[in-house]
Amino acid sequence: MILLNRKGSLIVLSGPSGSGKGTVLGEFFEKYADENVFLSISATTRNPRPSDIDGVTYYFKTVDEFKNMIKNNELLEYASFCDNYYGTPKKAVEDKLNSGVDVILEIEIQGALKVMETTKDAVFVFICPPSVEELEKRLVGRNTETLDVIKKRIDTAKWELTNIEKYDYLIVNETVDDAASKLKEIIDAQRQSVKNNKEFIKTILNEVEL
Protein backbone atom coordinates (compact mmCIF):
# COMPACT_ATOMS: atom_id res chain seq x y z
CA MET A 1 0.00 0.00 0.00
CA ILE A 2 1.33 3.45 -0.95
CA LEU A 3 0.93 5.84 1.97
CA LEU A 4 1.78 9.05 0.08
CA ASN A 5 4.28 10.53 2.53
CA ARG A 6 1.61 10.85 5.17
CA LYS A 7 1.95 11.32 8.89
CA GLY A 8 0.84 8.38 10.98
CA SER A 9 -2.48 8.32 12.83
CA LEU A 10 -2.67 7.94 16.58
CA ILE A 11 -5.46 5.42 17.28
CA VAL A 12 -6.49 5.31 20.93
CA LEU A 13 -8.30 2.07 21.73
CA SER A 14 -9.95 1.54 25.09
CA GLY A 15 -12.84 -0.16 26.79
CA PRO A 16 -13.73 -1.70 30.13
CA SER A 17 -12.06 -4.81 31.51
CA GLY A 18 -13.81 -7.77 29.91
CA SER A 19 -14.56 -5.96 26.66
CA GLY A 20 -11.98 -8.12 24.89
CA LYS A 21 -9.87 -5.27 23.54
CA GLY A 22 -6.62 -7.20 23.95
CA THR A 23 -8.04 -10.22 22.13
CA VAL A 24 -9.38 -8.01 19.33
CA LEU A 25 -5.98 -6.40 18.91
CA GLY A 26 -4.31 -9.80 18.77
CA GLU A 27 -6.69 -10.85 15.99
CA PHE A 28 -6.16 -7.57 14.15
CA PHE A 29 -2.37 -7.90 14.16
CA GLU A 30 -2.52 -11.55 13.13
CA LYS A 31 -4.92 -11.03 10.20
CA TYR A 32 -4.93 -7.43 9.06
CA ALA A 33 -1.96 -5.37 10.20
CA ASP A 34 0.90 -4.35 7.91
CA GLU A 35 4.34 -2.89 8.57
CA ASN A 36 2.83 0.58 8.91
CA VAL A 37 0.93 -0.20 12.13
CA PHE A 38 2.67 -0.22 15.50
CA LEU A 39 1.20 -1.27 18.84
CA SER A 40 2.54 0.98 21.56
CA ILE A 41 3.72 -0.88 24.64
CA SER A 42 2.48 0.55 27.92
CA ALA A 43 4.38 0.75 31.18
CA THR A 44 2.65 -0.56 34.30
CA THR A 45 3.23 -1.29 37.97
CA ARG A 46 0.82 -4.24 38.06
CA ASN A 47 2.10 -7.75 38.60
CA PRO A 48 2.75 -9.77 35.42
CA ARG A 49 0.22 -12.45 34.47
CA PRO A 50 1.47 -15.87 33.32
CA SER A 51 1.10 -14.89 29.65
CA ASP A 52 2.93 -11.55 30.03
CA ILE A 53 6.41 -10.88 28.65
CA ASP A 54 8.31 -7.82 29.85
CA GLY A 55 8.96 -5.47 26.92
CA VAL A 56 6.41 -7.27 24.73
CA THR A 57 3.05 -7.09 26.50
CA TYR A 58 4.08 -4.36 28.97
CA TYR A 59 7.12 -2.67 30.43
CA PHE A 60 6.83 -3.75 34.06
CA LYS A 61 8.00 -1.04 36.48
CA THR A 62 8.23 -0.53 40.20
CA VAL A 63 6.18 2.33 41.63
CA ASP A 64 9.37 4.39 42.11
CA GLU A 65 10.46 3.77 38.51
CA PHE A 66 7.04 4.81 37.23
CA LYS A 67 7.00 7.97 39.33
CA ASN A 68 10.41 8.90 37.90
CA MET A 69 8.96 8.56 34.38
CA ILE A 70 6.18 10.96 35.38
CA LYS A 71 8.67 13.40 36.91
CA ASN A 72 10.86 13.33 33.78
CA ASN A 73 7.87 13.92 31.44
CA GLU A 74 8.50 10.62 29.66
CA LEU A 75 4.82 9.63 29.40
CA LEU A 76 2.21 10.66 26.85
CA GLU A 77 -0.46 9.80 29.42
CA TYR A 78 -0.78 7.86 32.62
CA ALA A 79 -3.53 6.79 34.98
CA SER A 80 -4.09 4.82 38.16
CA PHE A 81 -6.43 1.85 37.71
CA CYS A 82 -7.31 -0.75 40.33
CA ASP A 83 -4.38 0.37 42.52
CA ASN A 84 -1.81 0.17 39.70
CA TYR A 85 -0.24 2.76 37.40
CA TYR A 86 -0.46 2.48 33.61
CA GLY A 87 1.15 4.85 31.12
CA THR A 88 2.38 5.32 27.55
CA PRO A 89 6.08 6.10 26.92
CA LYS A 90 6.11 9.22 24.76
CA LYS A 91 9.23 9.06 22.56
CA ALA A 92 8.51 5.77 20.76
CA VAL A 93 5.01 6.99 19.83
CA GLU A 94 6.22 10.34 18.48
CA ASP A 95 9.03 8.74 16.44
CA LYS A 96 6.66 6.26 14.78
CA LEU A 97 4.02 8.89 13.94
CA ASN A 98 6.62 11.20 12.39
CA SER A 99 7.86 8.34 10.19
CA GLY A 100 4.35 7.73 8.79
CA VAL A 101 3.48 4.72 10.92
CA ASP A 102 0.04 4.41 12.54
CA VAL A 103 0.29 3.90 16.29
CA ILE A 104 -2.35 2.09 18.33
CA LEU A 105 -2.55 2.85 22.03
CA GLU A 106 -4.46 0.26 24.05
CA ILE A 107 -4.98 2.25 27.24
CA GLU A 108 -7.34 2.64 30.16
CA ILE A 109 -10.24 5.05 29.74
CA GLN A 110 -8.78 7.44 32.32
CA GLY A 111 -5.69 7.69 30.15
CA ALA A 112 -7.73 8.12 26.97
CA LEU A 113 -9.57 11.06 28.51
CA LYS A 114 -6.21 12.71 29.24
CA VAL A 115 -5.07 12.18 25.64
CA MET A 116 -8.31 13.84 24.47
CA GLU A 117 -7.26 16.95 26.38
CA THR A 118 -3.72 17.13 24.99
CA THR A 119 -3.73 15.58 21.50
CA LYS A 120 -6.05 17.12 18.94
CA ASP A 121 -5.45 14.72 16.02
CA ALA A 122 -5.90 11.38 17.79
CA VAL A 123 -8.76 9.04 16.86
CA PHE A 124 -10.61 7.40 19.75
CA VAL A 125 -12.15 3.92 19.47
CA PHE A 126 -14.27 2.38 22.23
CA ILE A 127 -14.47 -1.42 22.43
CA CYS A 128 -17.70 -2.45 24.15
CA PRO A 129 -19.13 -5.82 25.19
CA PRO A 130 -22.63 -6.69 23.89
CA SER A 131 -24.07 -6.29 27.40
CA VAL A 132 -23.08 -5.72 31.03
CA GLU A 133 -24.10 -9.32 31.75
CA GLU A 134 -21.64 -10.58 29.13
CA LEU A 135 -18.92 -8.33 30.54
CA GLU A 136 -19.40 -9.79 34.03
CA LYS A 137 -19.33 -13.33 32.61
CA ARG A 138 -16.03 -12.66 30.83
CA LEU A 139 -14.39 -11.19 33.93
CA VAL A 140 -15.40 -14.13 36.12
CA GLY A 141 -14.35 -16.60 33.40
CA ARG A 142 -10.76 -15.35 33.37
CA ASN A 143 -10.02 -17.09 36.69
CA THR A 144 -6.98 -14.83 37.15
CA GLU A 145 -8.19 -12.50 39.91
CA THR A 146 -9.89 -12.61 43.29
CA LEU A 147 -13.61 -11.91 43.65
CA ASP A 148 -12.80 -8.57 45.33
CA VAL A 149 -10.71 -7.48 42.33
CA ILE A 150 -13.41 -8.66 39.91
CA LYS A 151 -16.04 -6.66 41.80
CA LYS A 152 -13.81 -3.58 41.67
CA ARG A 153 -13.33 -4.05 37.91
CA ILE A 154 -17.09 -4.41 37.35
CA ASP A 155 -17.82 -1.26 39.36
CA THR A 156 -15.16 0.62 37.38
CA ALA A 157 -16.50 -0.75 34.09
CA LYS A 158 -19.94 0.67 34.78
CA TRP A 159 -18.41 4.15 35.10
CA GLU A 160 -16.26 3.59 32.01
CA LEU A 161 -19.32 2.77 29.90
CA THR A 162 -20.72 6.24 30.63
CA ASN A 163 -17.87 7.73 28.56
CA ILE A 164 -18.74 6.07 25.24
CA GLU A 165 -20.12 9.25 23.66
CA LYS A 166 -16.77 11.03 24.07
CA TYR A 167 -15.22 8.66 21.52
CA ASP A 168 -15.14 8.88 17.72
CA TYR A 169 -15.95 5.23 16.97
CA LEU A 170 -17.71 2.37 18.75
CA ILE A 171 -16.97 -1.30 18.12
CA VAL A 172 -19.34 -3.77 19.81
CA ASN A 173 -17.30 -6.92 20.38
CA GLU A 174 -19.77 -9.73 19.73
CA THR A 175 -17.24 -11.81 17.79
CA VAL A 176 -13.51 -11.19 17.78
CA ASP A 177 -13.08 -11.51 14.01
CA ASP A 178 -15.84 -9.02 13.24
CA ALA A 179 -14.49 -6.53 15.78
CA ALA A 180 -10.96 -6.82 14.37
CA SER A 181 -12.30 -6.28 10.84
CA LYS A 182 -14.08 -3.11 11.97
CA LEU A 183 -10.87 -1.82 13.52
CA LYS A 184 -9.13 -2.35 10.16
CA GLU A 185 -11.88 -0.34 8.42
CA ILE A 186 -11.37 2.56 10.83
CA ILE A 187 -7.61 2.60 10.27
CA ASP A 188 -8.03 2.38 6.49
CA ALA A 189 -10.41 5.35 6.58
CA GLN A 190 -7.91 7.39 8.58
CA ARG A 191 -5.20 6.66 6.03
CA GLN A 192 -7.35 8.23 3.32
CA SER A 193 -8.37 11.29 5.35
CA VAL A 194 -7.43 14.71 4.03
CA LYS A 195 -5.83 15.79 7.32
CA ASN A 196 -3.40 12.85 7.22
CA ASN A 197 -2.26 13.47 3.64
CA LYS A 198 -1.17 17.11 3.80
CA GLU A 199 2.19 16.48 2.13
CA PHE A 200 0.61 14.79 -0.89
CA ILE A 201 -1.97 17.57 -1.19
CA LYS A 202 0.78 20.19 -1.05
CA THR A 203 2.70 18.35 -3.78
CA ILE A 204 -0.27 17.98 -6.13
CA LEU A 205 -1.28 21.63 -5.67
CA ASN A 206 2.26 22.74 -6.49
CA GLU A 207 2.02 20.75 -9.72
CA VAL A 208 -1.24 22.53 -10.56
CA GLU A 209 0.51 25.88 -10.22
CA LEU A 210 3.31 24.95 -12.64
C-alpha positions, 0 to 999 in steps of 0.5 A: 500500500502506498501511503503518500508521505503521510503522517501516521495516525494515533489510534487510541483504543480503550474499553472496560475490563472484559470488553476483549480489547486485547483479544481483538488487537491480537486478531487484528495484528494476526490477520490485518496489520501491515508494517505501517501499524505499530502497537505501543507498549504501555508501562505498568506497575501491576504484577505480570500475568502468566502470559505476560512478557516484559517489553512485549506485553508491557514494560513492568515497572516498580512504583518508584520507577514509574514515578520517575517517568512521570517526573521526567515527562516521559509519558504521553499519558498515565492513569491509576487503575485498580491500585496500579499505574499504567502509562504510555512512553512518549518518545517511541510513539512520536518517532513512529508517527513522524515516520508515517506509521500508525500507532495504536494505544491500548490504554485505560479510559482514564488515560484516553480522557487525558489524551483527548485533552492534549492531543487534537489529532488522535482518533478514539475507538471504544471497544464495548461488550454486547451487554453488562451481563456478558462483561461480568461473565467474561471477567469471572471466566478469566479465573486470574483474579480474586472476587474482590478485584473482579467486583472492583473491575465491574464497578469501574467498568460501569463508570467507564461505559458512561464515557462512550459518547466522548469517543469517535468510533464504537466497536461492539465486540460480539465476535472477535473476528468481526471486531478486528475487521471493523478496527481495520476499516477505521484505520483504512479510513484514517489513512485516506483522510485529508488531514493525514495526507497534507504532504501529498496535497501540497505536492499535487497543488504545487504541480497545478501551479506549474 
